[in-house]
Amino acid sequence: MNRTITGKEGILSELEKRVKEQILERSNYDLLKKLIEKADTLDEAIKIAELGTTYKRTGFHFDKRLEKQSDTITYFKKNEALSFVTDPQAITHKLIIGDNYPALLNLLIEYKGRINVIYIDPPYGKDSMGEFAETNYDNAITRDNLLSMLYPRLMLARQLLSDDGVIFCSIDDKNQAYVKCLFDEVFEERNFIANIIVNRTSEIATDKTIQKHEYCLLYSKENSSTTLCGDKRYTTSRGTVGNSDQTMPIITFPKGLRCLNIPDGTYTQSRQIPDSRENIEIITPFVVKNGVLAQDVQLKARWRSSNDMRRFFGNNCQPTKAKINGFIEEIYFDGDRMMPYIIKNITEKISTLYLDNNRGSKFVEDLNIPFDFPKSVDFIKYITKLFVDQGGIVLDFFFGSGTTGQAVLEMGDRIQFIGVQLDEDLDDALNKAAKKTTIKSQIDFCNKIGRPHKLSEITCERLRRVMTGRCYDGSNDFEWIKKNKPYGGNLDVYELGEVSNFEHVNGKTAFDVIDERLYGQKQFKTVREKIEWVCNNFETTQKRVEE
């Protein structure tokens, strides 16, 4: 199906919901609908929706800075020099070098609705990044520009997520409230899961406070579809509670349940503990034979999970989903109080307080990689494994030093990562930066490894070292390899190429330079198939061909 049409339908569906929720007036919706339907590209449709609705839902307004417009088609082209294969049978990860907005548009062609987890750590703003920090569209990173930059990217990110997918966003104290409102706008408040407080590895002192934490926002694409897939463990709990307000229903326990430390016999009363609120009253005879309950018995008490127990019994004592978390695997009796115990198989839940945060710089120091403020591999691995299993895909479109890639590699050999990293020129950054020490060390590093002065080169070098155990030049003089085994896997490195949408010189048109194999397609057998695919997936081309 044509991606542009599908994208417009999704945007209109979201606007229709806002009409029903009385966030958007019907008359305004009708006008927006007309404009969106006439939009030439998904990019234009997103901007129309943004201009018409952003401040309605969140209750705040920011001055928007729109992306630069272009008549060129942006596409993936493979960088053979930076790509590598360790095992043709292993999974292939992807690193895209360039502006993450066109990169996300290109990823939609292959990965729409397929990404399980997205993690981002965007630039936090001028206040925390330095006076001369800039976005990729030549504006200082003020709060307005931060929100303007994030909005269209989050719109695309939402389309990339699977129905059960989630997105994490690290953010600092100054911008957390504003960015959360933006996430409420794009992902809807009902899909908010948690605002995780993350312990800082280094404190920031002011004249009044000591700042010890930052935040990580967590949203689902569709809360009802999202399930946890973290570590599994078994728990055993008593079937009663001591809450005086708890009701005391009578429950029928079926025959066949195990009875531990209860001799065979018939009982009409259980052992009572004076003043205990957890005593159990036997209503019908409690008969034990050969260590199991010989007949159904009715018991009365302040039950911990009466409905869960009833559902378990109604399911013939087969594993049954519990109301709160996990599955009930077994219920058995133990001791002369005739106390039932519930065995549950539960999944690790999300903690909204993460204290075990390791210094992210240690991971890059062991690899001899110069990089400012890298995230902790352990933290990203912790939050990611809660929602992705073998066969999943993890995306980070503010990839930085590649921490998310290393975290995914540590999780197993059947999870794929996709990273997008801006192709920042270090020489240009050095001229504009207020603090030059790190950039100088990064330029020295590029000189040492014989690579161009690009931040993406450092990202690639880190991935090469942890995946192969060697640098691009074949050396292995870094500490990490002395204590670790390379993770293996393959890496495809893509760059963003541009072609004019009216180019007609043979061999240089969009139909010639775009390689469908980089988008998960088999090579087309006919030119007609190739033209149809390009027109359906690259918006500006489609417009020109139709004209």
C-alpha positions, -999 to +999 in steps of 0.1 A: +000+000+000+012+035-007+029+048+024+018+084+020-019+075+019-015+051+049+003+079+068-024+104+061-051+080+072-033+075+105-030+112+112-067+118+104-076+089+127-057+106+155-074+139+148-109+122+148-101+108+183-094+144+195-128+155+182-145+128+202-125+137+233-136+174+228-100+185+224-105+196+188-135+214+174-153+196+145-151+227+123-113+229+128-110+192+121-129+195+088-105+223+077-074+202+088-088+172+070-090+191+037-055+204+041-040+170+050-057+153+021-042+178-003-007+175+012+019+162-012+039+143+014+036+127+048+060+154+060+036+181+050+006+162+066+025+160+099+032+197+099-005+206+092-015+184+121+012+199+143+001+235+136-035+227+143-034+207+175-001+208+195-011+232+222-048+220+224-040+187+243-010+197+264-022+230+276+011+248+266+022+265+234+057+266+219+069+286+189+075+260+161+106+259+140+098+238+109+123+215+091+140+229+060+121+220+029+137+203-001+128+191-036+154+163-034+147+127-026+167+113+003+176+076+002+199+050+018+232+042+003+256+016+018+290+026+031+310-005+022+342+007+040+325+009+074+302-021+070+315-056+080+304-092+084+316-116+111+293-144+103+269-146+073+244-166+094+244-140+123+220-111+126+228-079+108+225-046+127+222-012+110+238+022+116+225+051+096+247+082+093+228+115+088+199+136+099+174+114+118+143+129+102+148+117+067+164+086+081+131+078+100+111+085+068+133+059+050+130+034+078+092+035+075+095+018+041+107-014+057+100-011+094+066+005+098+049-012+127+078-035+134+100-018+160+096-032+195+115-007+216+127+029+208+152+046+232+163+082+226+185+106+245+179+139+227+199+171+232+184+187+263+186+223+253+208+254+253+208+255+291+225+221+294+243+218+261+262+251+259+255+285+244+267+275+209+250+241+206+230+238+174+204+215+159+207+200+125+186+228+110+208+257+122+190+270+152+203+272+188+188+245+209+163+266+228+133+248+244+111+258+215+136+243+191+139+212+212+102+206+211+099+216+174+127+192+166+112+163+186+075+166+174+078+154+138+103+128+148+080+114+175+052+113+149+073+091+127+086+071+157+050+062+166+044+048+132+075+027+134+065+011+167+047-022+168+012-023+184+028-036+216+059-014+213+073+012+237+094+043+236+119+055+263+132+091+264+160+102+288+155+139+297+169+163+323+151+181+351+147+214+333+129+200+302+111+169+317+077+186+322+077+201+287+088+170+269+063+149+288+035+172+276+048+167+241+048+129+245+012+132+259+003+150+227+019+125+203+013+092+222-017+102+242-018+104+280-035+070+284-004+054+269+019+069+296+034+041+316+061+056+339+084+085+346+115+067+358+138+085+382+174+076+373+202+080+397+230+102+384+265+089+387+278+124+394+260+151+414+255+186+402+256+212+430+240+246+430+239+272+457+207+256+470+205+220+458+224+189+450+210+174+419+212+136+420+189+123+394+174+127+359+144+111+342+134+086+316+099+088+302+082+056+291+052+054+268+035+026+249+020+029+214-011+011+227-012+003+265-037-025+262-014-044+238+019-039+257+031-068+278+063-072+299+089-098+289+115-093+316+130-119+339+106-146+351+105-159+387+082-178+410+067-164+442+048-182+470+023-162+491-003-170+517-039-171+506-051-148+534-045-112+545-048-095+579-067-064+566-097-059+589-117-043+561-113-073+539-145-092+532-148-129+542-163-148+513-168-186+512-147-203+485-150-239+474-115-255+470-116-285+446-104-320+455-070-330+443-050-301+458-018-310+476-018-310+514+016-306+531+021-313+568-015-323+572-020-360+582-047-380+565-080-376+582-112-356+584-111-321+600-139-298+610-118-270+625-084-256+617-059-244+643-069-209+654-045-182+665-059-158+691-066-123+678-054-133+643-073-118+614-061-147+592-078-176+608-097-199+585-132-213+592-140-248+578-176-248+565-177-284+551-154-313+562-118-310+552-108-345+541-072-355+534-062-388+519-027-398+506-015-362+509-042-346+488-076-331+493-100-360+489-132-340+483-143-304+476-142-282+508-157-248+515-136-224+536-142-189+549-115-163+555-101-129+546-087-141+512-058-123+495-069-130+460-103-145+460-112-138+424-078-151+412-083-183+431-118-188+417-106-183+382-078-208+388-102-234+401-126-226+372-097-233+348-093-268+362-063-257+381-043-250+350-019-220+348-042-190+349-034-152+344-036-133+376-052-099+379-021-080+388+009-098+374+019-132+361+002-166+362-011-187+390+006-221+386-006-239+417-026-236+450-018-261+478-024-264+516+003-264+543+000-270+580-028-274+605-041-239+600-053-253+566-036-223+550-037-222+512-006-210+494-005-195+459+025-202+436+027-175+408+050-173+379+056-135+376+074-112+352+098-085+365+080-052+367+092-018+359+108+001+388+102+038+387+134+043+407+166+032+392+195+035+416+221+011+401+233+035+375+269+029+365+291+056+351+286+054+313+320+069+305+337+037+320+323+017+291+339+040+265+371+044+284+377+006+284+373+009+246+396+039+244+367+059+228+365+097+236+329+106+241+311+131+264+282+120+286+276+084+273+247+065+289+252+034+310+250+001+290+235-016+320+207+010+323+197+007+287+199-031+288+177-031+319+149-010+304+151-027+270+149-063+282+116-055+299+099-052+266+119-070+239+125-107+235+146-128+210+137-117+175+129-081+185+141-048+171+155-018+190+158+016+175+178+046+188+177+077+165+200+098+188+226+070+188+256+090+200+285+068+210+265+036+203+256+027+239+222+013+229+239-009+203+263-024+229+234-029+253+215-049+227+245-069+217+249-079+254+213-091+255+217-119+230+224-127+193+188-126+181+179-090+188+186-064+162+196-028+168+191+001+144+210+034+152+208+068+136+237+092+142+241+127+129+272+130+106+287+159+127+318+175+114+343+177+143+363+205+128+332+226+124+320+218+159+354+228+173+351+263+159+317+268+175+320+250+208+324+268+241+342+238+256+367+223+232+386+197+252+365+167+242+362+177+206+400+181+203+405+146+218+380+132+193+398+148+164+431+134+177+414+100+179+402+102+143+438+111+133+451+081+152+428+056+135+432+073+101+396+083+097+378+115+087+370+140+115+334+129+119+316+119+151+300+090+133+334+075+127+339+072+164+305+056+168+314+030+141+348+024+158+331+015+191+307-009+174+336-025+155+356-031+186+328-047+207+315-068+178+348-080+163+374-074+191+395-054+167+397-018+153+391-010+117+429-010+112+431-045+126+447-036+160+433-045+194+452-023+218+422-014+242+414-027+277+379-040+269+391-069+248+413-082+277+382-089+298+355-095+273+347-117+243+335-100+211+297-101+206+299-110+169+271-101+145+272-080+113+269-043+107+255-025+077+264+012+077+242+034+056+246+071+046+219+094+032+222+102-004+202+128-023+189+129-058+169+156-075+132+146-081+135+159-116+168+142-125+165+125-159+200+117-169+203+080-175+220+062-146+214+091-122+176+091-117+160+080-084+151+048-101+188+041-108+205+052-076+180+038-050+188+002-041+157-016-030+178-043-013+187-018+014+150-017+023+145-054+027+133-060-009+146-086-033+161-070-064+133-063-089+133-082-122+118-054-143+122-017-145+084-013-142+084-030-108+113-008-096+095+024-108+063+014-091+080+006-058+100+039-058+069+060-066+049+043-038+076+048-012+095+080-020+069+108-018+084+136-040+091+111-068+055+100-068+043+136-071+066+142-101+056+110-119+019+118-115+024+152-130 
